[in-house]
Amino acid sequence: MTKSRSMSRALALVATLAVPAAARAEAAPSAREIMDKVTATRKLDGSEAVVQMTTVDEKGQSRQREITMATKLYDGGKTEKRIYRFTSPADVQGTSILVYDYEAKADDVWIYLPALRKTRRIVSSQRAQSFMGSEFSYGDLNIPMLDEFNYTIAKEEPFGGEACWVIDAVPKTKEIADAEGYSKKTYWISKAKLAAVRGLLYDKDIKLLDPKNKRYRAMHMEMINKQNGRRSVFESKKVTFAPNTKDEYFTTAYLERS
């Protein structure tokens, strides 16, 4: 074998070994890696918003409630604190909900009922309960604990003109499924924005609120209950990026202020 032929074979071998490495470098991220990034894009340093909640019963009769909301990140982004306060109508005015949404442990949730002048805690096993009579649960409004689910990329398909990964999220245990109230969740994740643009549970209109860090917030969420025909809509009428939101908002003492 001549030197030139040996060198050619060596170069061919190098090229053969290099192709799989390049392919791996260009391979799509795993479903879990995608969801990690989606979770990051949902987190704003702080925000203040006015939200209109509309519930529609099986007869088509609707009811509206207005909520003010504030959020802020703590612990280097590992904890998001949120407060919801109902401002109208009169029968729910003053009702307030405080959430400490943790990255790696069960959330803390408190609700203040002005008629009872009492704050009570909602335990993690109750997160499948209805949020103030809507078709949303407390768990639906929180950032999910990623370690509680197994994720798979079911397929790739466009939605709303955007290329998306379609990801199934399945609870790891029956206990988690019972607490969440779902046996599976499916999300359409925009490849460009790394944000959920559609879900089996709800659809979202998303808005870029923090261009520097590429952080998005859902402006419209709709939940349809296929079993009873009811649906609920959360429509953000106003959202402000507010990293300097007051810390006092996120305390049980503030929760009980009238």
C-alpha positions, 0 to 999 in steps of 0.5 A: 500500500502506498503512502498516498493511499494510506493517507487517503484512508486515514483522512477518510476515517477522520472524516467518518468519525467527524460526521457523527460528532457534528450531527450530535452538536446539531441535534435537537435538545432533549424534552427536559432541556427544552422545558428547563429553558421554557421555565426560565423564559417565564420568570420576570424579575418582577411585574405588576398586572391587572387581570380580568377573569371570565367564567362561562358556565354550561348554559353560556352565562358569563361572570367577570372578576377583576384581579390585581397581581404582582410578582417578584423573584427571590433566591437568585430566581429559584423562588417566585412570589406572587400575590393576587387580589380581587378588586371586583365584584363586591362579593369577592372584593378583598379576597387575596391569594399569596403564592411562594412558587419554589423551584425544587419543593412544594409551593406555599399558598395562602388565601385570605377571605375577608368575610371570615377575616381569616387567612388559611393555608392551601397544602400542596395536595390541594393544588388541583382545587379550583382557583376561585370557582374557575376551571383553572386549578391553583397548580395551573397558575404556578410554574410546575416542578420539573422533577415531578414529570417525565418529558418526551418530544411527541413530534414537531409541528407548527402552531400560529406560524411558528415552528414548535416542539410538541412535548408531553409531560407525564407525572412520575407517580399517581400521587403527583397526578392526583395532586395536579389533577391531570394524567398528562399535559401537552405543550407546543413550544416555540423553537424561536421563543422557547415559550409555550404558545399552545397547550392541551390545557390552555392556549396562550398569547405571549408578550415579550416584557423583558427584551434584555433577558428574553422573558415572556408572559402569557397575556391570555389563558383559556381553560375549557372543561370538556366534561361539563362544558364550562370554560374560564379565561384569564385576560391580562388588561395591563402588565408592567415589567417591575423588578422593583416591586415592593417586598411588602406585597408578598407577606401574609400581613399585606394579604389581610390589608383591606 
